[in-house]
Amino acid sequence: MTKRRKTPEDDVNVFAPDADINIKKGSAAIARILKSDPEGRYIRDLIECHLSDIGYGTHDDLLTAIALAFGEDVGQTITFPLFANDPIVLVEYERLKVPERVITFLRYLIALYGAKAEHAEMCMRHPEGLEHTRFCINYDSDGGVGDITMKLVNASGDSITITDEPEGYLFLVYQMLEQLSRIEPDDADFGTEITDAFEKIEAKLKNMIKNPIKNCVSEYADG
């Protein structure tokens, strides 16, 4: 993946010098390709082929395929913003005076294939990472909440289904927040939100623990 560095002058992320050269060469090559193939069909065919079956090696396979067909510089220039699935990355390309025709084409590629490419990137970095979460509340005969079913689907497509009482999920969320609270967030507001949620669930858990004990003592006294 393209390396990035930070400039002390303006504290803005830019590409490292070697990457700048690659992108300039790659964009010039793409401009030449678009002269003979205005719609970029050859490039799009390669992308569609390799994103049709996403897996752990999709990122590297596509990068290699484009490099073999059009050159390594073209491969890096296309795959970096594509797998990031973020047109904002192209702002850096504009600073490098990449031709507007090439910028427009890259934006179009991101619009067409960015979501799939980002999914492929997730499969490579975190194949067991969480992609989808679904919940279903199961009610009892009295209309109360009996239990909750949760289905987790990871990036590789594997899934697990858990059915438990609400209290079980409460403890699960508490443990997750406890782990998150140990991470230093970049956003102060985000850290505050975690702390607030953590304290609310902690209070509920303490109340749940006290009530069974209180009820148990009351039943013992009555007996």
Secondary structure, DSSP 8 states (H G I E B T S, - for coil): ---EEE-TTT--EEE-HHHHHHHHHHHHHHHHHHHHSTT-HHHHHHHHHHHSS--TTHHHHHHHHHHHHH-HHHHHHHHHHHHHT-GGGHHHHHHTT--HHHHHHHHHHHHHHHHHHHHHHHHHH-TT-EEEEEEEEEE-TTSSEEEEEEEEEETTS-EEEEEE-HHHHHHHHHHHHHHHTTS--SSHHHHHHHHHHHHHHHHHHHHHHHHHHHHHHHHHHH-
